[in-house]
């Protein structure tokens, strides 16, 4: 037998309900405001004296929203035991809404909590997400048989939409909370990095390093690519961080990549990112370091280790400001200030065919060379004192005093490992020291002689002599007691030799 058609008025009511509540999925409001608006619309179509949303929490249903003219003192937050009410047990397993009659088994949803008159109407609809029922929607009316089958179906549709809207609102809140946490974490890390730089700034006591700092201040406000060269352990990363924090990009990310530490098969994905399915194991899209540094600074350490086949892609980023994620057919624009560093002789690498000449020239727009520590002994005191203060703070100890004897031994050592080796030696000495003075006994390798030290070049000897000479005369070149007279040289000859070695008398007058 064919089912008679649904009355036109009932069908129109259902269509109006779907139309009225359909935009719940795009409201973007907080859950409470969304529920208030949803039930207001529902009340224009379906009469009720009390409407509630009950959410499942462990073995209870908790009242999270209640509206309507029926008195409901302190109803919000009320916990209802599920196993104590057979109707609720059935409702939480049902796939459709149901209107209960007085003669059906079980007790009313709010039995013992609210005083409804006998013969009132009660409708319960499941709230389902991904096949799981996470709560119930209930409607109660003070009159009997208020909810015929057609209304029950329409309210079931409303409940389905409401469940989607509730889960969407919940997910949006979680995303917003996660974003706030990430923003706070990023701010904390940036502040910590800045505090680290402020607490231990780039110490420049030597004329050679002061020139580097002056160059940093000049290039920092620009977008120019900077290439930092120098031996291992000279502090190239510290210089890169200082450059970033002196620049207008200081509030944006500073992302570091060690090109020598990444496996050849992963470095392309690490730098440029990949799309989902780009290769075996790429189960999700991932941003590369260039995208993570967008708006900020990317520091490519050991850039000389970059594989030859990836160098054209890096050159394209520098020239076009675009990256091609692995597996993507569409390039993406990035705004990144690039700082590169290497301890290799890139000119030699270019001559040997291991580094592209065009990339070398593009990286070297503004070269900065960090002199080794043995060429700037004036910086040893400041570095040592800074490290000893940090060691004391980290280990909750009284700071050790740097004695003249210890300082003399530190300044006399050749430091083949540069600043990194200095810090390692100081940490060892600080651990072994007894009392309040730094004891260098047994801390310096080989008793203080540089390991595998080679004979210095003539230029190095001349430089050391002229630095000592200019320091002794405080930069005075001519006249009685001047450097030229002490060296037995014509002033013009001395100035020519100073210029050849990059030394300026003015640097020694400070």
C-alpha positions in Angstrom: 0.0 0.0 0.0 1.4 3.4 -1.0 2.2 5.8 1.8 -0.1 8.9 1.5 1.7 12.1 0.6 2.9 14.3 3.4 0.5 17.3 4.0 1.7 20.3 2.1 1.9 22.5 5.2 4.1 19.9 6.9 6.4 19.7 4.0 6.7 23.5 3.8 7.4 23.6 7.6 10.3 21.2 7.1 11.7 23.2 4.2 11.4 26.4 6.2 13.2 24.8 9.1 16.1 23.6 7.0 16.3 27.1 5.3 16.2 28.8 8.7 18.8 26.8 10.4 21.1 26.0 7.5 23.3 29.0 8.0 24.2 27.7 11.5 27.1 26.0 9.9 28.6 29.3 8.8 27.8 31.7 11.6 31.2 31.4 13.2 29.7 32.5 16.6 30.6 31.1 20.0 28.5 28.0 20.8 26.2 29.8 23.3 25.2 32.6 21.0 24.7 30.1 18.2 22.4 27.9 20.3 20.4 30.9 21.4 19.8 32.0 17.8 19.1 28.4 16.6 16.4 27.8 19.3 14.8 31.1 18.6 14.3 30.2 15.0 13.1 26.7 16.0 10.6 28.2 18.3 9.0 30.2 15.4 8.2 26.9 13.8 7.8 24.3 16.6 6.2 25.2 19.9 8.0 24.3 23.1 8.1 25.4 26.7 11.6 24.1 27.4 14.4 23.3 24.9 17.7 21.9 26.1 21.1 20.6 24.8 22.5 17.7 26.9 26.1 16.7 26.2 27.6 13.4 27.2 30.4 13.5 29.8 31.5 10.1 31.0 28.4 8.4 32.4 26.3 11.5 32.6 24.4 13.9 30.5 25.1 17.5 31.4 22.8 20.4 30.6 24.8 22.9 28.5 22.0 25.0 27.1 18.4 25.6 28.2 15.8 28.1 26.9 12.0 28.6 26.9 9.3 30.1 29.1 9.2 27.1 31.6 10.9 27.9 34.9 14.4 26.4 35.0 16.3 27.6 38.1 20.0 26.4 38.2 19.4 23.9 35.4 22.6 24.7 33.5 25.4 22.3 34.6 22.9 19.8 36.0 24.2 16.2 35.7 21.7 13.4 34.8 22.8 9.8 35.3 22.2 7.9 32.1 22.0 4.4 33.6 19.2 5.6 36.0 16.9 6.4 33.1 16.0 3.7 30.5 14.6 6.3 28.1 18.0 8.1 27.9 19.8 4.8 27.4 17.5 4.1 24.4 17.7 7.6 23.1 21.5 7.5 23.1 21.4 4.4 20.9 18.6 5.6 18.5 19.3 7.0 15.0 16.2 9.1 14.9 14.2 11.6 17.0 11.3 10.2 19.0 8.3 11.8 20.8 7.4 10.0 24.1 3.9 9.4 25.2 2.8 9.1 28.9 2.2 5.4 28.7 5.7 4.6 27.4 8.1 3.0 29.8 10.8 5.0 31.6 10.9 8.3 33.3 10.8 11.8 31.9 14.3 13.3 31.0 14.1 15.8 34.0 12.3 13.5 36.5 13.0 14.7 40.0 14.6 17.9 38.7 11.7 19.8 37.1 8.0 19.6 37.9 6.3 19.1 34.6 2.5 18.4 34.7 1.1 15.0 33.8 0.3 14.6 30.1 2.9 16.9 28.8 4.8 16.3 25.5 8.5 15.3 25.3 10.6 15.0 22.2 14.2 13.7 22.2 16.6 13.8 19.2 20.2 12.5 19.1 23.1 14.8 18.4 25.5 12.7 16.2 29.0 13.3 14.8 31.0 10.9 12.8 28.6 8.0 13.7 28.9 8.7 17.5 26.1 10.2 19.6 27.6 12.9 21.8 24.4 14.4 23.2 20.7 14.9 23.0 18.3 17.7 22.0 15.1 17.8 24.1 11.8 19.7 23.6 9.2 19.7 26.3 5.7 21.2 25.9 3.1 21.5 28.7 0.2 20.3 26.5 -0.4 16.7 25.3 0.5 15.3 21.9 2.2 18.4 20.7 4.7 16.6 18.4 3.2 14.6 15.5 5.4 12.4 13.4 6.0 15.0 10.7 7.3 17.5 13.4 9.5 14.8 14.9 11.1 14.2 11.5 11.8 17.9 11.0 13.2 18.3 14.5 15.5 15.3 13.8 16.8 17.2 10.7 17.3 20.3 12.9 19.2 18.2 15.4 21.5 16.9 12.7 22.3 20.4 11.6 22.7 21.5 15.1 25.1 18.7 15.8 27.3 19.7 12.9 27.2 23.4 14.0 28.2 22.4 17.6 31.1 20.3 16.4 32.2 23.1 14.0 32.0 25.7 16.8 34.0 23.3 19.0 36.7 22.8 16.4 36.9 26.5 15.7 37.4 27.2 19.3 40.1 24.5 19.5 41.8 26.0 16.5 41.6 29.5 17.9 43.0 28.3 21.2 45.8 26.4 19.5 46.6 29.5 17.4 46.8 31.6 20.6 49.1 29.1 22.2 51.3 29.0 19.1 51.4 32.8 18.9 52.3 32.9 22.6 55.0 30.2 22.1 56.5 32.0 19.1 56.5 35.3 21.0 58.2 33.5 24.0 60.8 32.0 21.8 61.5 35.3 20.0 61.6 37.2 23.3 64.0 34.5 24.7 66.2 34.8 21.7 66.2 38.6 21.9 67.0 38.4 25.6 69.8 36.0 24.9 71.2 38.5 22.4 70.7 41.4 24.8 72.3 39.5 27.7 75.2 38.3 25.6 75.5 40.7 22.7 78.1 40.5 20.0 81.2 41.7 22.0 83.5 43.7 19.8 86.6 44.9 21.6 89.1 44.3 18.8 89.3 46.7 15.8 88.7 43.8 13.4 85.4 42.8 15.0 84.4 46.4 15.5 84.6 46.8 11.7 82.3 43.8 11.3 79.7 45.3 13.8 79.9 48.6 11.9 79.2 46.7 8.6 76.3 44.9 10.3 74.7 48.2 11.3 75.0 49.4 7.7 73.5 46.4 6.0 70.9 45.5 8.6 68.1 48.0 7.4 68.4 46.7 3.8 67.1 43.5 2.1 70.6 42.6 0.8 71.7 39.0 0.9 74.7 38.6 3.3 77.4 36.0 3.0 79.3 35.4 6.3 82.6 33.7 5.9 85.1 32.5 8.5 86.6 29.5 10.1 84.6 27.0 12.1 83.6 28.3 15.5 84.1 32.0 14.9 80.4 32.8 15.7 78.8 33.1 12.3 75.3 32.1 13.7 75.6 34.8 16.4 76.4 37.4 13.7 73.4 36.2 11.6 71.1 36.5 14.7 72.4 39.9 15.5 71.9 41.0 11.9 68.2 39.8 12.0 67.5 41.6 15.3 69.0 44.8 13.9 66.8 44.6 10.9 63.1 45.7 10.3 62.3 42.0 10.2 63.1 41.5 13.9 59.5 40.6 14.8 59.3 38.0 12.1 60.7 34.5 12.1 64.5 33.7 12.1 64.8 30.2 10.7 68.1 28.4 10.6 69.0 25.5 8.3 72.3 23.7 8.5 72.9 22.5 4.9 75.6 20.1 5.9 73.5 18.3 8.5 70.5 17.4 6.2 70.6 14.2 4.1 70.8 14.9 0.4 67.4 13.2 -0.2 65.6 15.5 2.3 67.2 18.9 1.8 65.0 19.8 -1.1 61.8 19.1 0.8 63.2 20.8 3.9 64.0 24.0 2.0 61.0 24.2 -0.4 58.3 22.0 1.2 56.2 19.4 -0.5 52.6 18.6 -1.4 50.7 15.6 -0.3 51.7 12.5 -2.2 54.8 14.1 -3.7 56.8 11.0 -2.7 56.6 7.9 -0.7 55.8 8.9 2.9 54.5 12.3 2.0 51.1 11.7 3.7 50.4 15.4 4.2 51.6 18.7 2.7 54.4 20.3 4.5 55.8 23.8 4.4 59.5 24.2 3.8 61.9 26.5 5.6 61.5 29.3 3.0 57.7 29.4 3.7 58.3 29.3 7.5 60.6 32.2 7.2 58.2 34.2 5.0 58.5 37.9 6.1 61.6 37.2 8.1 65.1 35.9 7.7 66.4 32.5 6.6 69.9 31.6 7.7 71.6 29.0 5.5 74.6 27.7 7.5 77.3 25.7 5.7 75.8 26.8 2.4 78.9 25.4 0.7 77.5 21.9 1.4 74.4 22.5 -0.7 74.2 19.9 -3.5 75.1 21.2 -6.9 71.7 20.1 -8.4 69.8 22.2 -5.8 71.8 25.3 -6.3 69.8 26.5 -9.4 66.6 26.4 -7.3 68.2 28.5 -4.6 69.3 31.0 -7.2 65.7 31.2 -8.5 64.4 32.0 -5.1 66.9 34.8 -4.8 66.2 36.2 -8.2 62.4 35.7 -8.5 61.2 35.4 -4.9 59.4 32.1 -5.7 59.7 28.6 -4.5 58.5 25.3 -6.1 57.4 22.8 -3.4 58.2 19.2 -4.3 55.4 17.8 -6.4 53.6 21.1 -6.9 53.0 22.6 -10.4 52.3 26.0 -9.0 55.1 28.3 -7.6 54.6 30.2 -4.4 55.8 33.7 -3.6 57.9 34.2 -0.5 59.5 37.3 1.0 62.6 36.2 2.7 65.9 37.9 3.6 68.7 35.4 3.1 71.8 35.2 5.2 74.3 32.5 4.2 77.5 31.3 6.0 80.3 29.0 5.1 83.8 28.1 6.3 84.7 26.9 2.8 86.6 28.9 0.2 83.7 29.4 -2.2 85.9 30.9 -4.9 87.9 27.7 -4.8 84.7 25.6 -4.9 83.6 27.6 -8.0 86.9 27.0 -9.7 86.7 23.2 -8.9 83.1 23.1 -10.4 81.5 22.2 -7.0 79.7 25.5 -6.6 77.8 27.6 -9.2 79.5 30.9 -10.0 76.2 32.8 -10.5 74.9 31.6 -7.1 78.2 32.6 -5.5 78.0 36.1 -6.9 74.3 36.4 -5.9 75.0 35.3 -2.3 78.0 37.6 -2.0 76.2 40.8 -2.5 77.4 41.9 0.9 80.3 39.7 2.2 81.2 39.7 5.9 84.4 38.0 7.0 84.8 37.0 10.6 88.5 36.9 11.6 89.7 34.0 13.7 90.0 34.5 17.4 93.8 34.3 17.2 93.8 37.5 15.2 91.7 39.4 17.8 93.0 38.5 21.3 91.4 41.8 22.5 88.0 40.0 22.4 89.1 37.1 24.6 88.4 38.9 27.9 84.9 40.0 27.0 84.0 36.6 25.6 85.4 34.8 28.7 83.6 37.1 31.2 80.3 36.8 29.3 80.6 33.0 29.3 81.6 32.8 33.0 78.5 34.9 33.9 76.2 32.6 31.9 77.8 29.5 33.4 77.2 30.9 36.9 73.5 31.7 36.1 72.9 28.3 34.5 74.4 26.3 37.3 73.3 28.6 40.1 76.9 29.3 41.2 78.9 32.4 42.2 80.6 33.8 39.1 84.3 32.9 38.9 86.8 35.8 38.7 89.0 35.9 35.7 92.5 36.6 37.0 95.3 38.3 35.1 97.2 35.0 35.0 94.3 33.1 33.5 93.6 35.9 31.1 97.2 35.9 29.9 97.1 32.2 29.2 93.8 32.5 27.3 95.2 35.4 25.2 98.4 33.6 24.5 96.7 30.4 23.2 96.2 30.2 19.4 92.5 28.9 19.5 92.4 26.7 16.4 88.7 26.0 17.3 88.0 29.7 17.8 85.2 30.9 20.0 83.6 27.5 20.3 86.8 26.0 21.6 87.2 29.0 24.0 83.8 28.2 25.5 84.5 24.5 25.8 87.8 25.2 27.6 86.2 27.7 29.9 83.4 25.3 30.8 86.0 22.6 31.7 88.0 25.1 33.7 85.0 26.4 35.5 84.0 22.8 36.5 87.5 22.1 37.8 88.0 25.4 39.6 88.0 25.4 43.4 87.3 28.7 45.1 86.1 31.9 43.5 88.9 32.4 40.9 89.1 30.7 37.5 91.9 28.1 37.5 93.2 27.2 34.0 95.4 24.4 35.2 94.7 21.3 33.0 92.0 23.0 31.0 94.0 24.1 27.9 94.8 21.3 25.5 98.5 20.5 25.3 99.3 22.7 28.2 98.2 25.8 26.3 100.0 25.2 23.0 97.9 25.2 19.9 97.3 21.6 18.6 99.0 21.1 15.3 99.9 24.8 15.1 101.7 25.9 12.0 104.4 28.5 11.7 102.7 31.9 11.2 103.0 33.6 7.9 105.1 36.7 7.4 101.8 38.7 6.9 100.4 37.4 10.2 103.6 38.3 12.0 103.6 41.8 10.5 100.0 42.2 11.4 100.5 41.1 15.0 103.5 43.5 15.3 101.6 46.5 13.8 98.5 45.8 16.0 100.7 45.7 19.1 102.5 48.9 17.9 99.3 50.8 17.2 97.8 49.7 20.5 100.9 50.8 22.4 100.8 54.3 20.7 97.0 54.5 20.9 96.8 55.0 17.1 99.4 57.8 17.0 101.4 57.5 13.7 103.6 60.6 13.5 105.6 62.8 15.9 107.6 62.0 19.0 106.5 58.7 20.5 104.5 57.9 17.4 104.4 54.4 15.8 106.4 55.4 12.7 109.3 56.6 14.9 109.2 53.5 17.1 109.2 51.2 14.1 111.9 53.2 12.3 109.7 53.7 9.3 108.6 56.7 7.3 105.0 57.6 8.2 103.9 57.1 4.6 105.4 53.6 4.6 103.7 52.7 7.8 100.3 54.0 6.7 100.6 52.0 3.4 101.3 48.8 5.4 98.4 49.5 7.7 96.0 50.0 4.8 97.2 46.8 3.1 96.4 44.8 6.3 93.0 46.6 6.8 94.1 48.4 9.9 93.0 51.9 10.7 94.8 54.1 13.3 91.5 55.6 14.3 90.4 52.2 15.6 93.1 52.2 18.2 92.2 55.7 19.6 89.0 54.5 21.3 
